[in-house]
């Protein structure tokens, strides 16, 4: 049997643990896996592009466990009342090839993206950061806010979205959770006084959510929304003034803000900052930029975490996804056993 | 909700339809998709190799539907009482990126492999073929026999396996199904008088299941077992005397019997024989060889077929694999709804 964690299980688990504690635990799993980055088999995601969006497979393995995520990205979906992103993932035992866990990952992707952003900021933002601007108040925004509260103690938010309904939803969702929220009149207004700026808009265009004049010395930029070819948020000049940190350069050069730059534009891999092999922030005046696109190892960590967290709980059910013949050489024999769903035995149905 | 077809559903469906009728219908879907081969987005499978085996992802899309299969191959598993191959697959709507179907594919892979073999033989074997030799009587063997009966009317089998228990299992499974089965004393004995020779052994070695002197004029070879690097069944000289037909050359040159040959060894793509763009068998003396490795489009066809066949039946259940927030921008709101599995609402669990 394969452990199945559906949407109800996942939301129930998060509620049971508490969302901040869940994100703190998840960030720890991600950090642990980033520390052993060279052990992983890594590849850029395998994308199938179409007119309306993309479907991707994101595999990763540490040699003992194998994980992959299926995820789509269809910005047009919100106009149809559907989600831009849906996702699920599978964790398997490398030694047998058998799947152990099948889990929804729409909710979990939002949590792991936020956990990774906050983990990067923990290593890159000024330690005295108190105020975060968030530009773009769609599906990912609340998760970002809560992760930065959980990992960095950020309680003061300055937020902007061109859609008043999205802004109202954001404030409604978070006002009871201990945040001071300033609703700004524009992106330029939102970033005033911010120590950290999170950009997380959804439009698939080369947008200028942040222009160069909006970014002051010492700021940490958490650029989440620019995550596929043709979808960026930052003016090119911002990148030229920043030290840029990435997950997996081969993927980020195609999908991230740095798709605007040449193939030799200097970047630092986040895992090397975490292990101490590369410097992170070196001065209070430096602009640090985490060019987040989301990498398969973060999903691998999430699947590991969910597998461990659901152990011994009621937040999963069992799926008969594995054919387990009593004799492995006798797969056919499974078909001649009386099937539960039919009264016609197989052999009678074969026209001899 | 995503339609879920587990092992019990799949075996129940096959029993309900009848295995021969099921294979005939499946072969028709595969043939239909081979006929429109150029419409597909194709790639060699994405493999993660380890000491004991391999885990692979096999995606394909026709621009309207997207499918992928997860499949492992661990020959060592039978010694552990586990299956060499387990598999599952997903079919999605390209326009939304939403999964439509999640299905077990261990049983279905055996059926689609056999259906593809018989489909190839229908186009390549002599029309007067009556006798098939099968060498290797493991999990795939009965499916091959039944597919060749269903599509080509083959009822006379000459079979060999070095494992007497596997042989006994094969005869037990098939003797009531209208076959005349000769159990041979060796591979060389099995092929005597055979019009079609199916090799479907499991060992991951460069084996010589068929040597050159065993293959007479006019035979069709259905080489199923040689399907990954370092795993072949035919002596090189057999290939030199044969006209070789393949699924997707880029993949077969790595995984098939032709891994023994140079990169320019001539092959014909099976889909071109089916559409009439390339010749198949041209004489009764010619040796034709289908170098089967299994390609993603066959799994895509299988998922399409299972989706259509389960429609309106009880052979599936619904999985809550998709987070469907009432407002797509309010994914977070799903977490604050009272979850069914917990009595603690999320907001109370957040340490404000």
Interface residues (C-beta under 8 A of the other chain):
Chain A: X4 X6 X7 X8 X9 X11 X12 X13 X14 X15 X16 X17 X18 X19 X20 X21 X41 X43 X46 X48 X50 X52 X53 X54 X55 X57 X59 X61 X63 X66 X68 X70 X72 X73 X74 X77 X78 X80 X81 X82 X83 X84 X86 X88 X90 X92 X94 X95 X96 X97 X98 X99 X102 X104 X106 X107 X110 X137 X138 X139 X140 X141 X142 X143 X146 X163 X165 X166 X169 X173 X176 X177 X178 X314 X315 X319 X320 X321 X322 X323 X324 X325 X327 X328 X329 X330 X331 X332 X333 X334 X335 X336 X337 X339 X340 X341 X342 X344 X345 X346 X347 X349 X350 X351 X352
Chain B: X4 X6 X7 X8 X9 X11 X12 X13 X14 X15 X16 X17 X18 X19 X20 X21 X41 X43 X46 X48 X50 X52 X53 X54 X55 X57 X59 X61 X63 X66 X68 X70 X72 X73 X74 X77 X78 X80 X81 X82 X83 X84 X86 X88 X90 X92 X94 X95 X96 X97 X98 X99 X102 X104 X106 X107 X110 X137 X138 X139 X140 X141 X142 X143 X146 X163 X165 X166 X169 X173 X176 X177 X178 X314 X315 X319 X320 X321 X322 X323 X324 X325 X327 X328 X329 X330 X331 X332 X333 X334 X335 X336 X337 X339 X340 X341 X342 X344 X345 X346 X347 X349 X350 X351 X352
